[in-house]
Amino acid sequence: MSTVDVMESRAHDLRRFAWLSIGAAVITITLKSVAFALTGSVGLLSDAMESVVNLVAAVVALAALAIAARPADDEHLYGHSKAEYFSAAAEGAMILVAAGAIVVSAAERFMHPRLLEHIGPGLAATVVAAAINGAVARVLLSAGRKHRSVTLTADGRHLMTDVWTSGGVVVGVLGVAVTGWDRLDPLIAIAVGANIIVAGWRLVSHSVGGLMDRALPAADHEAIDAVLDRYRTEEGVRFHALRTREAGSRRFVSIHVLVPGAWTVQAGHNLLDRLEADLDVALDGAAVFTHMEPLEDPASYADGRGHPEGVLPAPPE
């Protein structure tokens, strides 16, 4: 299968998961709206509002995945995969707005408490909605890890947050039924809003890090170092100016490779080909860029940025 075919297959899979998220959001909005209509609980209203955010976020995610799947072109030579970060950032921002609305509604209800009605059927609808969200969240998180999709991972985490939110709301409404203290319902809603704010902030901060070309995580750097150590030992070459970044599901690595000056261009080229292939395998897919320099030339050591120890390796005597 060609690279283009692989990318098209991946894009189809990701869009399929986005449609799954949209379908789940529509169903859970319906169930939670019914639960709110039955009980009049502001906690259940906050839960329904978060599901509306889920729906909007899923639609944004679908659009972002379609853009991210586009191949590189003359204006976007590194592809369009960073579009996924915009989706995750938008989802985080919408979560923060929803959380603010929830807190405002809860504060008003705390000042003017209301007797809850038809608690049993309302909670039953909420539990079913939470079960649907939990199942879909697990699917999305698994797909996000498999495809290294920021969008699906963000969507899955948001849905899982929604599950915990629903659980807290159910406990709060049950508490109202047991104790008869109506103000417990808006207090639970405020707690839900605070929890959603934390989740939204994490999504936004992660997206900003990706847009700012944050380096690959420590586990990826350990895999890179293992490959480089092997080449140092077996081939007698050296490295510096290691730089890494990720853009959505894609990872990029660039490094300067210092080889003996007496090597032929062909010998150096063959080594770089093997090194790039080994790094690609170690990272389970990455775009690797190498630059060959003579080991004996002091000028080869002029750029120390990105060296793991932050110190230039000394030229050989």
N, C-alpha and C positions, 0 to 999 in steps of 0.2 A: 504493500500500500504506500502511495506517495505521501510526501509531507502535506501537500494540499488536501489529499483525501483524509489524512489523519485530523487536520485542523477542522475540516468540514464536519467530520463525524463527532468531534469533541463539541463543536458549536451546536450541533443538533441535540446532543445529550444535555448540554447546559440549558438550552431553551426549553427542553422538555421538563426539566426540573423547575424552571421558573414558572411554567404553566401549572405545574403541580402546586406550587406555592400560591398562585393566584386562585386556583380552585378551592384550596383549603381556606383561604382568607374569606372568600365569598360565603362558604358554608358556616364558618365560625362567626362571622358578623351576623348572619341570620339567627343563629342559635343564641348568641349573647344578647342580641336586641330583644328577642323573645323573653329571655331571662330578665332583662331590665324592665320590660313592659309588665311582666307578671308581678315583680317584687317591688319596683320603685327604688331599688338599692342603688345609691350613687357609686358604691364599690363595683357593682356589676356594670354600671354605665361606663366607669373608667376602663374596665376590662374590654367592653365593646369598642370603645374609642381606640384602644391599642390595636384591635383587630382591623379597624379602618386604616390605621397607619400601615399595618402589615400588607393590606391590599395595595395601597398606593406604592409602597416600597417594592412590592413584587412586580408591579407594572414598570416601575423605573428600572428594576433589575433586568427585566426582559429586554428593555431598550438598550441598556448598557452592555448586556451580553451580545446583542446583535452587533453593536459597534465594535466591541473588543474582538469579535471573531473575524473582522475584516483583515485581509492580508496587508502586508506592508505596501506602501505606494511611494511615489516620488516626494510627497510632502510629509510622510510619516514612515521614515526608513526603518524604524524600530517596531513598527506595527502600531496597533490601537489598543493594546491590552490595558493601558492605564485607565481606560474608560471605566473599568470595574471599580476603581477607587472613588470616582465621582458618584457612582451608585451607592456605595457603602456610606460615603459622607452624607449624601442626601437622605439616606435612611436614618442615619444618626441624628441629623438635624430635625427630621420629622418626628422622631421619637421624643426629642427634647420639647418640641412644640406641644405634642400630645400630653406629655407629662405636666407641662405648665397648665394646660386646660383642665387636666384631672385635678390638680391641686386647688385651682380656683373653684371648681364645682364642689369639691369636698369641703372647702372652707365655708362656702355658703350653706351647705347642708348641715355642717357642724353648728352653725349659728341658728339654723331653723330645722331641727331634726324632724324626721317623718317616719311614721309607723310602716314597717315592711309587711307586704302581703304575699300570699302564695309562694312561700319560701321553698317548699319542697320541689315543685315543678321547675322553678327558676334555677335552683342549684343543679337539678338533673341536667338541664340543657347546658349549663356551664361546664359540668364535668364531661359531657360528651364532646363539647367544643375543645376542651383542654386535651382530651385523649387524641383527637384528630391532629391538633397542633403538635403534640409530642411525637406522634408517629411521623409526621411530615418533617419535623425538625431533625430527627435522627437521619432520615433519608438525605436531607439537604447537607447536613454536616458531613456525612460519609462521602457524598458526591463532591463537596467542597475540598475535602482532603485528597480525594483521588485525582481531581482535576486541578488542584491548587487554585481554586476559584475564590477570590476575595468576596465576590458578590454572593455566591451560594453560602459561603461560611457565615457572612454577616447576616444573611436572611435566616439561616438555621439557628444562629445564636439568638436572634431577635425572637423567633418563634419559641425557643426554649425558655427565654425570659418570660414570654407570654404565658407559658405553662405554669411557671412558678407564681406569676401574678394571679392567674386564675385560682391556683391553690390557696394563696393568701386571702383572696376575696371570699372564697367558699368558707374558709375557717372564720373569717370576720362575720359573714352573714349568719353562720351557725351560732356564733357567739352572741349576736343580737337576739336570735331566737331563744337561746337558753337564758340569757341574763335579762333581756328586756331593755338593755341600755342602747337606745337608738343612736347615740353619738359614736358608738364603736364602729358603725358602718363608715362614716366619713373619715375616721381616724385610719381605718384600714386602707381607704382610697388614697389618703395622703402618703401612707407608707408605700403603696404601689407606685405612686408618682415619683417618689424619691428613688425607688429601685430602677424605674425606667430611665430616670435622668442619668444614673450611673452607667447603664447599658448604652445609652445614646452617646455619652461622652467617650466611652471606650471605642465605639465605632468611628466617631469623628477623628479621634487622635490617631487611630490605626491608619485611617485613610490619608491623613495629613503626612504621616511618616512615609507612606508609599509614594505619595506625590513628591516628597522631598528627596526621593532616591535613597532611602535608608538602606544600610548595608544588609546583606543576608544574615539570618540568625546564626548563633554560635554553632549549632549542630551542622549547618552547611559549611561553615568555615573549617570545622574539624575534618569534614570529609575532604575538603580541598587540601588541607595541610597533609593529610595522609597520602594523597596522591603525589604532592610535591616532594615529600620526604623520600618516597620511593625513587623518584627520578633523581634526587640529589645523590642518593646512595648508589643506584645502579648505573646512572648515566654520567655522573660527575658534572652536572649542570647546576646553575644557581638561579634564584628568582628574586624579583623585587617589584615594587609598584603594583601590588595586588589590589584590585578594586572590584567590588561586587555591588549589585543592586537588584531589585526585583520590580517588575511592572505587572501587576495583576498576577496571572499564572506563570508568567515568563521570568526567568532569572538570567542575569548577565554577569559574566566574569571576564575581566581583562587582566593581563599579567605580562611583565617583561621577562624573557627567558635569556639567560646569559650562557652561551656555549663557547667552547674553545675556538679561537679565531682561525685556527688551521682547518677547521671543518669546511667542507664544501657547502654551498648553498643547498644542494640537494639533501645532504645529510641533516642539516639543520631543519629543513622543511619536513623531512620524514619524521623527525623527533616531535616537531610541533604538531603534526597531524595526530600522532599517537597520544600526545599529552592532551590535546583538545578532546579527542574521543574518550579518554579515560576520565577526564573531568566531567564530560557530559554524562557518562554512565554513573559516576559517583553522586551526581546531583539529580539523577533520574530526569535528565533533560535540562539543558542550559545552553545559552548562546555564549561561546567562549572565544575571546579575541586575544591573540598572543602577538608579541613583538620580540624579534630575535636581535640580540646584541652580542658583541664579542666579549668574552669573559675577561680578557687581559686589559681592555681599554678602560682607564679610570673614568672617562666620560660616560660609560655605560651605567655608572652608579650615581649619576647626578640627581635622579628623581627618587626620593625615598618615601613619598606619600603612599600610604596604604601598606607599607611594610608591617607585618604583624607585630614586631617588637618596637616599631617606631624608630629604628636605628638603621642606617645604611650598612649593608654587608661590606666588609673591607675587601678591596681588590686583592687578588692573589699576589704573593711576592714574586 
